[in-house]
Amino acid sequence: MTTTTPASGSGPDSAAAAAAASTESRPPLRPGRVHRAWFVAAVAFVTITGAAGFASLPGLLIEPLHREFDWSRGTIGLAVSVNLALYGLTAPFAAALMDRFGIRRVVALALVVIAGGSVATVWMTAAWQLVLCWGVLVGLGSGSMALAFAATVTNRWFTARRGLVTGILTAAGASGQLIFLPLLAWLVDQHGWRPATVTVSLSALAVVPFVWLLLRDHPADVGLAPYGGTYAQKPVPVPGAARRAVKVLSDAARTGPFWLLAGTFAICGASTNGLVRTHFVPAAHDHGMPVTAAAGLLAVIGVFDVIGTIASGWFTDRFEARRLLAVYYALRGISLLFLPILLAPSVQPPLVFFIVFYGLDWVATVPPTIALCREHYGDDGAIVFGWVLASHQVGAAVVAFLGGLARDVTGSYDVVWYASGALCAMAALMAMVIRHRR
């Protein structure tokens, strides 16, 4: 293909060039007008909040499914493991698909898949159907709305305040936990697990119109520059989304920071989604605590998670990300070592202190991890973070399964709490090894 430069003067080519130049130098928004990026972030927040509601349910289903179908906790944990693993492994491909087909289409389709997978569990009669519906379908759908979605929105729509916006979108997961957990726990306790799964399905469908009507793929779609940046044309979609995702992984895997970030985030997933989100409710119930009370404590974790994650985003804009990660993992590990002696039939002040402390640290690791991916891998940072998130969910999947297996074999969750605390100490050391790239 040959490119020619037209002479100055009139004509269609010069008019097109002048129009392009005019587009490139669009004036900023009028003072006082709210930038469209904040509305996009708001829609993303609502979407991620809904997705968190879907992730809140498995921990509430372990005991009801065990009683009704006589499935072992390890078997149920396997379905949760498949869900968590696909949640992570889907993320990098979803990020690449968003580059190819647009955020709106990918997220809307993911919500429909979640709705179908969730409602199909109402008619299941065998364990493999739980693995297929909740593990595969809901895992694939929720993985498409994972934190890689938040990273994609942040990278496209924001140049300034990226750390803060990342923290806010990450906190959306905690908000969903806060909103859905008490409701789902009440439904499971009063009406059984089936109405709870139907509620998840309807919630997924309810978010679809917001995504389709209000979300936009790129600032250029509405003639704007990113918040705090300069106007740029929307990139031409690149075919081969899966190929690009694999190539980015291949390139990143040749670098040390990728493996350190993947390792620390795997431990993050093991000590949060895999352990606390999946097994805290049944572990507390083992000590005589009512399911609704235990679910309420998880919801309180969500309250303080919102505070901690937004604060972490603010800190990430101002402090070195690797040092923040080291502090977060060290504090989390210490708190988990104390949990086995805090569980009791009723909620006591020391357990409340753990809930507050742990909640502030729940996903505070996300903003600095995304910042390090962006720092080391530039434009591919969202896809790299998708792969790092995959390691997070693989770690969560392993512990979701092993936690249930340990409970079946030993009759207690204690060994899992202690092992997770030791892993967090290892993650703190790994974070300090990551080099700062200027």
N, C-alpha and C positions, 0 to 999 in steps of 0.2 A: 504494500500500500504506500503510495507516494503522497506527501503532504506539500501543498503549494502555499505560498504566502501572497495574498492578493495585494495589488498596489493600492495606495491610499486613494480615497475618493468615494464615489457612490457605488451602488451595486448591492446585490443580495448578500455577497460574502462579507463586505465591509459592514453592512447593517447587522448581520448576525454577530460579527465580532464586537461591534459596539454594544449590542444587547447583552452579550456575554460579559463584557467588561462592566456594564452597568449592574448586572446581576452580582458580579464578584464584589462590588463595592457598595452593597446595599447599606443604607443608613441603619444605625442601631434603633432599637425600640424607643418610643417616646418615654421620657422620664415618668415614672409612676405606673407604667403599664407592666403587668405581671407577664414574665416571659413564658411562652408556650411550654418550655421544657418542664416547668413545675407542674403543669397539668398532666403531661405525659408521665412524670414521676408519680403523680397521684393515682393514675390508672394502674401503673405498675404495682404500686403499693397495695391497691385493692386486690389485684390479681394474685400477688404473692400471699396476701392474707388468706385468700380462699384456698390456695394450695396448701398452706400450713394446716388448715382445718382437716384436709384429707390425710395429712401425715400424723395428725393427733390421734386417730382412731385405733391403730393396731394395738397399742398398749392396753386399751380398754377391752379388746376382744379376746385376749389370751384366756382369761378365766371362763367367760361365757362359752367360747368354742370348746374348751377343754371339758366343760360339764355336759354340753349338749351332744357332742360327737365323740367324746372320749379320745380325742386326739392328744398326743403328748405335747408338752410345751415346746419341746425341741422341734416337732413337726410344724407347729404354728409359727415358731421362730424362723423356720426355713422359709416360709412364705414372706415373712417380714424381711428376711435377708435378701430374697430375690427383689423385693420392692426397693429396698435401700440401694442395692447394687445397681439396678437399672436406673434408678433416680440419678445416680452419679455418672454411669457410663453413657447415658443418653445426652447429658449436658453438653459435651464438646460438639457432638454432631448437631444438636439443636442450635447451638450458637452459630455454627456454619450454615445451617438451614435458614436461620434468620437473616444472614448476609445474602443468601441466594433468593429466598422467596418473601422475605419481610417478616418483621416481628409479629404483626397482626395475624397473619394466616397461621403461622406455626402455633402461637399461643391459643388461638380459638380452636384449632383442631385438637390440641392437647387437652383442653377442657372437655371437649365432647368425648374423647377416649376415656378420660377419668370417670365421667358420668356413667358411661356404658359399663366399664369394669366394676365400678362400685355397686351399681344396682343389680348386676348379674350375680353377685354373691348371695342375694336373697334366696336363690333357688339351688344353691350348691348342696351336694350330698356327700362329696368325697374331698379328701385333702388336696388332691391334685387340682381340683377346681379353685380352691382358695389360692394356690400358687399361681394359677393362670390368671384369675380375675384380679385379685389384689396384688399379687406379686408382679406379673408381667404387664397387664394393661394399665393399672394405676401407677406402677413404677415408671413405665414409658411416658405416660402423660404428665405426671408430676415432675419427671426429670426434664421435660421440655420447658418447664417454668421454674427451673432451679435458679440458683444464684448466678449462673451464667447469663440468664435473662436480665437480672439486675445489672450485671457488669456490662452487657451490651447496651442497655438503655443509658447507663451512666456515661459510657465511652462516647456514644453518639450525640447525646443531647447536652452534655456538660463539659466545659473546659475548666471553669472555676467551680469550687465547692464539691469536687468529686468525692473526696473522703466523707464529707457530711452526707451527701446523697446516698452513697454506698451504705453508710450506717443506717440511714432512714429506711432504705429498701430492705436491708437485712433485718431490721427490727420488725418489718412487716410479718415475718414468720412468727415472731413472738406474739404479735398482735393477734394473728390467727389462732395461735394456741390459747391465748387469753379468752378469745371470743367463743371458740368452738368447744374447748375441753369441758367446761362445766355443763354446757348443753348436752354434749354427746354422752358424758358420764351419767347425767340424769336420765337420758333416754335409755341407755343400756340398763341402768339400775331399775327403772320403773316399767319399761316396755320391752326390753330385750334388745339384742344387738341389731336386728333387721331394720327397725325404724331409724337407727343411727346411720346405717349405710345408705338408706334412701335419702336421708338428710344431706349427706355428703354429695350424693349424686345431684340432687336439686340445687345445691349451692354451686356446684361446678357449672351447671347450665345457666344459672342466674348471672354469672360473671361474663358469659360470652358476649352479650350485647354491649357491655361497657368496653370490652376489648375491641370489638369490631367497629364501633361507632366513634370512639374517642382516642384510641391509640394510633399514633403515626410512627412510621418506620424511621424517618430521618428528618432533621430540621429543614432540609432543602425541599421536602414535600410541601411545606407551608411557607416557603420563601424566607426562612429565618437562618440566622447563624446559631451555633450552639451557645448555651448560656456562658457568658464570659469569654467567648472566642470570636473568630471571624468567619464570615460566610464561606462555604465551600460547596461545590456541586455534589450531589449524591453519587457515590461510587456506582459504577456499572456492575450489576450482579455477575458474579463469577460462577460459571457452572462447575459441577463436581464438588458439592459441599462435603461429602464424605471423604473424598480424596484430599481436600484441603485440610480437614480436621486431622487426618492421619499424618499428613506431611508436617503440620505444625507440631504434632506429638513427636515425630521422628527428629525434627530439628531441636526441639526443646530437650528431648531425652539425652542429647549429647552434652548438656550443660549441667553443672553441679547444682545451681540453685533450684532447678526443677525438681530434682530428687529430694532435696531438703524440704522444699515446700510441700511436695506430695507426701513425704513421710510425716511431717508435722500435722498436715491436714487429715491424714488417715487416723492419727491418734485423736485428733479433734472429733472426728465422726464417731470413733469407738467410744469416747467418753461422754458423748451427748446423745445423738440420735440412736446409736446402737445400744447404749446402756441405760441412761436415765429416761429418755423418752419412751423406750420400749419396755423396760423392766422396773421402773420405779414404782408404778402403781401395784403390780403383783407382789413386789418385794415388801412394800408397806403393808399390803393386805396380809402377807405371811405373818406380820407382827401384830395382827389384829385390827389394823386401821381400816375403816370403811372405804370402799372404792371411791365414793364421791368425795370424801375428805382428801384422799391421796391425789385424785384428779384436780381438786381445788388447789393443792400445793403446786402441782405442775403449772397450773394457770398463773399462780403468783410468780413462779419463775419467769413466765412470759412477761409479766408487768415489769420486773426489774431488768429483764433482757432488753426491752425497748430502751430503757434508760442507759444501760451499759453499752449497747451497740451504737446508739447515736453518739454517746460520749466517745466511744472508740473511734468513730469516724472523724470527730473533731480533733482527737489526739493525733490521728494519722496524718492530718493536714499539717501538723506542727512538730511531730517527733519522729524519730527513726523507727520505721515499721518493724524491723527485726527485734529491736529491744522491747517494743510493746508486746510482740508475740511471746518472747521469753517470759515476761512478767505474767501474762495471761495464763500460759500453760502451767507455770510453777504454782500460782495461786489455785488453779483448778485442781491440780494433783493433791495439794494439801487438803482441800475441802473434801475430796472423795475418800481420803483415808479415814476421816472421822465419821462418815455417814453410817457405817454399820452399827455404831454404838448409839446413834441418835434416833433410829427408828423405834417406834413404840406404838401401843394401841391408840393413843391419843396424840394430838399435836402439842408438843412441848416447846418452850422458848428456844432451846438450843437448835431444834430442828428448823424453827422459823428463821433463825440466824443463818443456818446453812442454805436455806431456800433463797434468802435475799442475797447472800454472798455468791452462791453458785449462779443465780440468775443474772447478776451483773456481768458474769464472765461467760455466759452460755455460748453466744456466737460473736463475742467481741473480737475474736480472731479473724473474722471475715474481712473487715476493711483493710487491716494491714496486709493480709494475704493477697487481696486483689491489688493493692498498691504495689506490692513487690512483683507481682506478675506483670503489671503495666510498666514498672521500672525496668525490668530485665528483658521484656519481650515486645514492648511497643504496641503496634497495631494488632499483633496476634495475641495480646494479653488476655482478651476475653475468652478466646478458644483455649489458650494455655490454662487459664483458670478453670475452664470446663473440665480439663483433664485432671487438674489438681483436685477439683470437686469430686471427680470420679474416685480418686483415691480416698477422699473423705467418706464417701458412701460405701466403698468396699470395706474400709475399716469398720464402719457402722454395721454393715451386713454380717461381718465375721462375729462381732461381739453380740449382735442380736441373736444369732444362732447359738454361740457358745454360752451366752448367758442363760438361755432356756435349757441347754444341755446340762450346764453346771447345776441348775436348780433341780433337774430330774435326778442327777447322780448323787449330789451331796445333800439335797434338801435345803439348801441355803444359797443366797446370792453373795455371801461375804467375800469369797475368794475373787469374784469378778470386780467388786469395788476396790479391793487392795491392788489387784493387777492393773486396773485402769489408772489408779493414782501413780503407780510406778512408771507407767507409759507416759503420763503427762510430764513427769520429771525429765524423761528422755527427750520429749518434744521441746522442752525449754532449752536444753543444751543444743539441740539441732538448730533451733532458730538463731542462736547466737553465732553459729558457724556461717550463716548466709552473709555473703559479702555485700556491702553497699556499693551500688553502681551509680556513678555520677554521669 
